[in-house]
Amino acid sequence: MWRAAILASGLVLMALPAVARENYALLIGAAEYRNLDPKYWLKGPPNDVTLVRTYLTTQAPVPFAPEDVLVLADGITGADRPTLAAIRAAFADLTARVQPGDFVYLHFSGHGSQAPALHPETELDGLDETFMPSDIGPWEDATATVQNALVDDEIGVLIDRLRAKGADVWAVFDSCHSGTATRGVMQDDVRLRDLPSDALRIPAEAMAAAEARATNRGLPDPRVPPEAPFDEPTKPGAGSFVAFFAAQTNEVTPEKNLPKGKPGRVPQGVFTYALMQVLAEYPNATYGQIGQEVLRNYATKKLAATTPLFEGDLDQVAFSGTKGARVAQWAAQVSEGFQIPAGSLHGLSEGAVLAVMAKATDPDSAALGYVRLTTVETFSATGQAVTSGDRPLPADLPKGVLLRKIGSDIDFTLTVALPPDGQSSALVAAMAALKAASGPRLVYVAAGAEADLRLAVLPDSPRPDAIWVLPATGLVEDLAATPSVSTADKDAATLGETLADTLTTMARAINLQKLGAAVGAGGLDVEVELLTGPDKASVTAVKAPAVPRLIPDDQVHILARNNMDQPVDVNVLYIAADYSISHWFSGRMQPGDTLKKGLFKIGDQVLGAERMVVVITPALPQSPVEDLSFLAQDALELSRGIGGSGISAALAEAGFGQTTRSATALDDDEAGAAPAIIELELRTVPAP
């Protein structure tokens, strides 16, 4: 696997004289699989490629000349189809062009799959991971291969040839490799980027034989995550290598209409869009920081249930660029309003108010005035001046003004789509009670509308009378871990109140994560590490964005260091897969203090995606320690039968208090510095 290769990334011929560096990209978007049933065709890959190409040629922190960005994609005018031969030829041409020190970005959007390995001894699971070019064909018994499949071994060789020339490579794969998901709610805009083995006519006995060979090798340690899907060897003197995968080898990844809420949204790979959003807002981040933000987006926006995988030297700055802070201000063109080269991809929305700044280094208090955005596209926005208080915008503005994003407006409402008409008369009767008990933060929309969660009736499920609460995609992987509320044993009032309680409990956990995403690590110099292991003596630190896998009875500890010259208050919370929120610690750290504390053991009741949330607030002199224990809530009963500071204010708005506004802006804390919220993700899995 690539794992061994990446752990020892080579240096790039440092002794050579400095030469001008070139940046290249190869973008592959396979959507029209003409040798397969049209039901397996995709819609998103050409949109992925268009989005990535636009970012690279207009916004990337290092320059990509349009002629150095090669596109192979279905459905894009002027682009060649991404056949296997075309992909091989493009790699050969790129390999001939690159020189030591050049940078190469590779993007693969399309179907992935698995097939019995040609060399089973090299694959722990006995299967080859494959990317599917558009001329993919069925299984061939004579060669024991899928026609025109781009197999992991060959991908490794193609990338190795680039690295052997001294080029640094970043490869991004937005495709599935295996796994299953049940479509709980039919949605035309959601497709999985996974080709099942029967679609490729791979004999069932061949797959069974491959799985049997893997089983005979013994059960793997469940704590060890699946290896990277593709193998890539290392040679001395090779360029560095980083790989991002949308899904692990046992998972699927979807595409859906994005961005959310935009009338012109188009099908996109959720992983590609999440990655481009992070790059647009944080272009000078390290690969590790980018991975952390992608995971955070997945958790807070419920994009998919998969766990993206990030491999390589993740401490490098993306694109081999220069490290820098988030970008929250943009040079403005002033002509009948204001225009900036930033849009929805950068976290902007219509109605947002930006400050007009004369200099990039000026504090917010030096704002010349304010502009409200009137139109927001993917990469651009326009706005008009507005009067704020007694500060109208001057008629004569200095040259080179900037528009700066101020505060973080967070929408704490949760949109819930109802089942199609006629599916549940019990829910129809309970709607008045449901809305009354839900409060203003839960908004109900029609079945086909865009939503954060979806209510569904699943006649073939173990609870055919129940109302199930599904994610936005409508896809379910494990019904045992999916909330549901029975209807046969409740009158309308009880059903409405029980379902409202279920949704409110989920909303609180989701909103706590939204708040963490908006606040982020901030500018506080406090290091936080997650330590895990089977017992106290063997816990080890987990370096983000790695997602540790824990089994029941494993221990979770925290290590924090206050590197600042002012005290901070630390609160540690834990959001479990059952939507419970546990408060494990609150205390004050003086300058230079180190906190190392064992927190809890993993239980065995509900397993899945979980997050530790560390809230850090600058402490005021002589103030009591910030205590966020009021955020704790009991676990959600998945199958329901009968039955102080600025940050504190924001948390109350998130659903833990009695206030009713749907959004709040996070301003600087009274202590003079903004709070920080650090989220650390983990997965709990069954013991062997």
N, C-alpha and C positions, 0 to 999 in steps of 0.2 A: 504493500500500500504506500501511498504518498507520505504517510506519517513519518517513516524512517528517513525519507528524503529531506523533509522539511526541517527536521530537528538539527540538521547540520548544513544550513544554507551557506553557499560558498561566497567568497569575496570577489569583487569585480575588478580583477587585474589592476590593482591600485598603483602598480609601479609605472604604468604607461603614462605618457604625457596627456594632459587634459585635452579633450576634443569636444566639439559641440555635440551635445546629446540630442538624439531624436526620439520622439514618442510615437509609437505605432499602436493601432488597435485593429482587431479582427472581431467583428460582431456577427454572430450566426443566429438566425431566427427561423426555425423549421416549423411550419404550420400545416402545409397541405401535403398530406401523406397519400399520394395518389394510388399507391398499391394496396391501401387498406380501406376498410369501410369508412365513409365520410363521418360517421359518428365519432371517430377517433381524431378528426382534424381539430386543430386549435385555432384560436383567434388572436391570442395575445402576443406571440413572438414578434411579428413585425412591429407592433407598437412598442414592445420592449426595446427593439433595436433602434427605432426612431428616437425614443426618449434618451437612450444612452448616447447615441451619436450627437444629438443636440447638446447634451451636457458636455461631452468631451470637447466639442469644437467651439463652444461659446462660454463655458463656465468653469471648466476644470482648472485646478491650481497650477498645472503645467500645460504648455500649449500643445494641442493636437491639431496639426494642419488637416483640413478636410481630405486632401489627397492621400494622407497617411492613415485614414480610417476606412478600412475595407469592410464592405457589407455584403454578406450572403444571406438573403432572406426571401421568403415567399411574400408576395403581396406588396413589395416596394418597387416602385418604378425605377428602372435602370439597374436594379440589383440582380445578380445571378442567383439561381435557385441553390439552396444549400444541400447539394447532393454530396455523396461521399467523395466523389472525384474532385468536385469543386473545393471542398474543405481541404483535401490533401494538397491540391495545387496552391491554394492560398497560403497554407503553412509553408510550403516549399519556397514560394516567392518571398514571404516574410523572413524566413531563415536566411535567404540569400542577401537580404537588404540590411539586417541588423548588424551593429558593430558593438564592441565592448562599451558598456555604460549606457546603452540605449534602454528604453523602457517599453514593454509590450503589455497591453491590456487585452484580455480575451474574454468574450462573453458568449455563453451558450444558452439559448432559450429554445425549448422544445420538449419533446417527450424523452423520458428516460425509461429504462427497463432493466431487467436482469435475464440472463440466459445461463445454462450450464457452462461452466468454465472450460476453456480449451486446455488449460493447465491447472487442474483442481488443486494441486499441491500449493499453489500460490495464493489461493483464496480461502479464507477461514470458513466462509459459508458455502464454498463449492460453486459460487456463481460469479460470472463476470458482470460488472456494471457497464451499461452501454448508453451512449447518446445516440438519438435516432435522426440521421439526416432525412431529408424529405423524400429520397428515393428508397427508403427502407422497404424490404420485402419480407416474405415469410421465412420460416425455418427451412433449412435444407438438410435433409438426412445425410446426404453424401459427405458434406463437410462438417456436419454437426455445428452449424453456425446460423445466425440470422442474416439474411442477405443484406449487404451494405450497411451493417451496423458499425458504428464507430466504438470499438471496444476499449475498455479502460487501459489495457496495455498499450494500444496504439496511441491513445491520447498522451500517455506518459512519454512515449518516444518522441512525439511531435513537439511537446513542450521541452523535453530534454535537449533537442537540437537547438532551440532558441537559446536556452541557458548556456549551452556549450559555446555559443558565440559571445558570451559575456553579457547578455541582455537580462535585465530583471523582469520577471513575469508575474502578473496578477491575473489569475483565472477565476471567473465567476460562472457558476453553473446553476441556472434556474430550471431545473428539471427534477423529476421524481426518479426513484430507482426501484422501489417495491413498496409493499404495505397495502393496507385496505382502509376504506372509509365507506360508511353507509350514507346514502343520500336520504336524509330525513325529510327535507323540504325541496321540492323541485324548483330549481332556479336556473333560468336559461343563461345567466351571465357567469355561472360558476362551472369551470371545467378543471379536471385533474390532469396534470402533466405526467401521466403514467400509462404505459401500455401493458396491460396484463398479458401473461404468457400465452393465453388462448387466442388473443388477437394476432399474435405472431405465429400461431400454429405450432408452438413448441410442444412436443409430445409430453403429456402429463407424466409418463414414466421417466422421461429424461430429467424433468424437474425433481421428481421424487428421488431419483438416484443421486442427484447432486445434494439434495437435502440430507439424505441418508449418510453420504460420505462425511458431511459436516458434523452430523450428530455423533458419528462414530469417533470423532476426535475429542469428544467430551464436552460438557456444558461450559460455556464461558462464564467468567466472573460477571455477574449482572452490574457491578459497579463500573465496569469498563465500557465506555460508550462504543458504538460501532466505529470501525476505522473509516478513514476517508474513502469515498467511493472509488477513487482511481489511483493507480500506482504510477510513481514517477521517480526514476532512479537519479542518484546524485553522482556527479563527477567532480574531482578537484578543479577549482578555478571557475566553476559554473556561476552564473548569475543567480541572484536570490529568487525565491519563489514563495508566493502566498496564494492560497486557494480558498474561496468562499463557496459553500454548497447550500442550496435552498433547503435540502432535506437530507437526513441521514439515510443509510442504505435500507433501512426498514420503514421508511416513511414516504408519504406522498405530499405534493405541494400543489396548490390551486392557482388558477388565474381568475380574476373577476374584474368587473368594471370599476375603474379608478380614474381620478381621485374621488373619494366619497363626497357626495353632495354637489358635484359639478354637473350641469346639464350636458356638457360635451364629453363626459367621461367615456373611456374606451376600455376594452379588455386589456389587462396588463397582468404579467406575472406579479404576484403580491411581493415576492422576494426582490425582484428587480426594482419595483416602485419604492419599497421600503429602503433599499440600499441607496437609490438615487436621492431620496429625501434627505437621508443622513449626510450624504456627500454635499448636497446643495447647502445645507445649514452648517456643516462642519467640514469644509474642504481640506483643512490642514491637520486633520486628526490622524492618529496612528491607526493601523488596521485593527488593533485590539479595541480602541475606543469606538471605532465604527461598528465592530461586531456587537459591543455592548449596547449601542444605541439601536441597532436593528432588533436585537432581542427585546429591548424595552418597547419598541414600537409594536412588535408582535403581541406582547403581553397586554399593553394598554388599549390597542385598537382591535384586539381579537382577530388579527389578520389570518392566522392559520394555527393549527395545533401542532405543527412540526417544530423541530428544534434545529435551526440552521447550524451548520458546522463551519468553523473557521480554523484554518491550518496554516502553519508557516511562521515566519519571523514577524509576529504581530506587533512588536515594539517599533517597527519601521513606520515612518510616515507614508501615508498612501501616495501612490504614484511616484515614490522616491522623491517626494517634495520636501518642503520646509514646515516644521511643526508650527502651529499657530492656534489662536483661540477661535471660538465660534464666530461666524460672520452674522452680525445683526444690524448692519447698516450698509447702504448702497448709494453710490453716486447717482444723483438725480439730474435728469434733463428737464428744464423748466420752459414750457411753451404751452400756453393755454392749459395749465395744470402741471402736474408732476408725473414723470415717467421713470421707473426704475427697472433694472434687469434682474428682478426677483419676483417670484409668484407663489402659486400654491405649493410647488415643490419645496419652497423655502419656509413653509409654515405660515404664509400670509393668507388672509381671507378678506373678502369684501366687508367693508365697515371698520376694519382695523385702523387705529390712529397711530401714526408714526411721527416722531419728532424731527423737525428740520434743524440740522446741525451745520454750523459754519466749518468746523474742523472735526476730523475723526477722533481726535484726542479730547475734545471738550466733554465735560460731565453733562449728564442729562439736564441739570439745572440751568445750563447755558443755552437751552433750546431757543431758537429764534421764533418758533411757532410750531404749528401742528398741521398735519395733512391726513385726511380720511381717504382710504382707498375706495375707489368707486368700481373699478374692474380689476379682476385678478385672473391671469392666465397661468399656464404652467411655469413659464420662465419670465414673465413680465407682469407689471401692475401699473395702474395709473390712479391718480388721486387729485383731490382738490383741497385747498387751504380751508381750515376751520378755525374758528375763534375758541380758545380755551381760557375761561376766566377773563382776566383783563389783558391777555397777551395775544393781540391779533398779529398775523404774520406781516412783517414790513413789506412795503411795496417794492423796495429796492433790495434785492438779495445779493450777497457776495457770490462770486463765481465759485463753482465747485462744491455747492451745498450737497449734503447727504441726508437721506431719510433713515432714521434709526428706529428699530423696533423697541418699544418700551413696555416693560411688564410682560406678563404671560397670562393671556385670557384663557381660562380653562372652562370648557363646557361640561358641567357635571350632570347634564341630562342624559338619560339612557333611553334610546328609541327601541321599542319592542314591536315587531311585526306580528299581527294576529294570524291565525290559521285561515285558509281559504273559506269562503262562505259555505255554510252547510256542513262543515266538518265537526263542529261541536256546538250543539244547541245549549249544552250546560254552560259553556263559556259565554255565549251570547246573553244568557239570563243573568250571568254573574258580572257583566261588564260594569254596571253602575256601581256595584260594591267594590269591584277591583279598582276603578278609577278613584273612588272616594278614599280608599285605604292607601293607595299608592303615593299620593302627594304629587306635587308639580314636577318632580325630577324624572318621573317615568312618563314617557310619551308613547301613545299607541298609534300605529299606522296600519294601513291595509297590507294584506299578505304579500303582494309583489313589490312593496316599496322598500327603499333602502332602510336598513335597521342595524342596530348593534346586536340584538338578540332576536330569535324567532320562536314563536309558540307554534307547536305542531301536535297533531294527532297521528300516531304511528300504529295503524291497525295490526301490523305484523309483529309488534313489539310484545314483550312480556306483560305490558300494562296497556292494552288497547283502548281503555277508557280514559287514560290519563292525558293531561296537557304536559307536553315535554318542552323544556327550555333549551333551544339549540343555539349555537353560535351564528354569527352573521352569514356564514357561507351555507348554513343548513346542513352541513356535513357532520356526521357523528362517527367517532371511532370506538367508543366504549359506552354502551347504554347504561352499564352499571355505575358509571361515574357521571351520568348526565342527570341534572335535576328534573323531576317530574312531580306533578300533583294529581292525585286521583280525583275523579269527578263523581263516581257512582255513590260514594258514601257521604256526600256533602250537599247541603242546600245551596242556593245561589249566594247567599250572604257569606256562608262559611268558605265556599270555594273562592270567592273574590278576595276575602281577607287572607286566606292561606297562600294564594298565588301572589298577592301583593307582598306578603312577608318574604316569600322566596325571592322575588325580584329585587326587593329592597336590600336584602342581605347580600345578594350578588352585586348590586350597584355600589354598595359601600366598599367592598373589596376592589372592584374595578376602579372606582374613583380615587382610592388611595394610590393605586398605581398610576392613574392619570396625573395626579398631583406630583408624584415622584418624577414622572417624565418631564413635566413642565419646569420643575425646579432644578433637577439635575444636581450634579456634584458641586456646581457653583464655583466660587473663588476661594473657598475655605481650604486651608492646607491641613487636612485631616485625612490620614491614610486609614482605610478600612479593608480588612481581609476576612474572607470566610474560610474557616478551617473545618474539615470533615474527616471522619474516620470511624472504624469500628469501636474504638475505645479512646479514652483520654490520652493514653501514652502514644497513640499512633495517628492522631489527627495531623493533617498536613494542609497547608494553605492552597487555596484554589485561585488560580490567576484568571481573572476575567479576560475575554468573554467565554472561557471554558465553562461548561455547564456540568457540574458534578452529578453523578448518579448515586443515590443512596438507597440502601435497603433498610427494612425495619430494624430498629435498635441501633443503627448508626448514630453517632453523636455529631452535633453541630456546635461549634464554638465561634467566637468573634475575637479579632485582634484589631485594636484601633490605636493610633498614635496622633496626639495633638502637636503638630509642628509649628503652631502659631504662638504669638506672644500674648494671647488673650484666652480666657477660659471659654469652653463651649459645653453645652448640654447635649447629651447623647441619649436617644431613645431607640430601642431595637424592637421591631415588630416582625411578625411572620404571617404571611398570607398562605394558607394551605390550599390544597386542591379542592377541599370541601367548602371553600370560601370563609372558613373561620379566620379570625385575626387574633393572634396572641401577642400580648405585650410582655416582653421578656426582660427588659432592663430600662431603667432611667437613672442617670447620674451625671455628675459634672466632672469634666476633665480639665485640670489646670494646664497652663503652658508646659509642654514637655512631657505630660503624662502619657503612660501607656496603659491601655485597658485590654486584658486578656481574660475572657470569661467563657466558661461552658454554659450553654443555653438549654439544650433539650436533646432528647432522643427522638428519632423518627418512629411514628406509630405505624400500625398496619391496617387501619380502618379504610382510608381512602388514599390512593396513590396517584401521582401525576405531576403536573407542572406546578411548582411552588416558588415563592419569592421571599427573601429576607429584605426588609425595608429599614434602613438606618437613617434616622432623622437627626440632623446636627444643626443646632441653633446657637448663635453667639450669645453668651450669657451677659446679662446686665449686672453691674455691681450690686451686691447685697440683695439680689433677687432670689426667690425660691427656685429650686431646680425644676426645669420644664418637665412635666409629667404627662405623657400622652396615653396613659393607661385607659382613658375613656374611649379609645378607639377599638378596644378589644370587643369581639363579638363571637358568639357560639357558632359551631359548625352548622352549615346548612344541612338539614335532613334531606338527602337527595331524593328519596321516595316518600313524599309527604302523604300520609294517610289521614286518619282522623286527628283530628287534632290540634390660655395665657398669652401667647405672643402672636405675632403676625401669622406664623405658621398654624397656631391653634385656631385662629379665626378662619383661615383657609380650609383647614380640616373640618371645621364645623360646617362650612359651605358644602363640603364634599358629601354630606349626608349624615354626619355624626352629631349634628346639633338640630335646632329647630328653625333655622333660617330657611328661606324659600327661594332665594335667587338662584338661577340656573348656572351662573358663571361668576367668577371673581378674579380680580387681577392681583398678582403677587407682587407687592411692592417691597422695598428694602425693609428688613427687620429693624426694630427700634434700636437695637444694639449697634447699628451702624454698618452691618454687613448682612447680605442676604443669607437665608438658611440654605442648607444643602440636604438633599435626599439621595442616598445611594441605594440602588436596588441590586441585589445579587440573586441570580436565578439558579435553581437546581431542579432536578427531577428525582422523584421517589419511585422506586420500581420494586416489584415483588422479590422476595428472597428466592434463591434456587431451590 
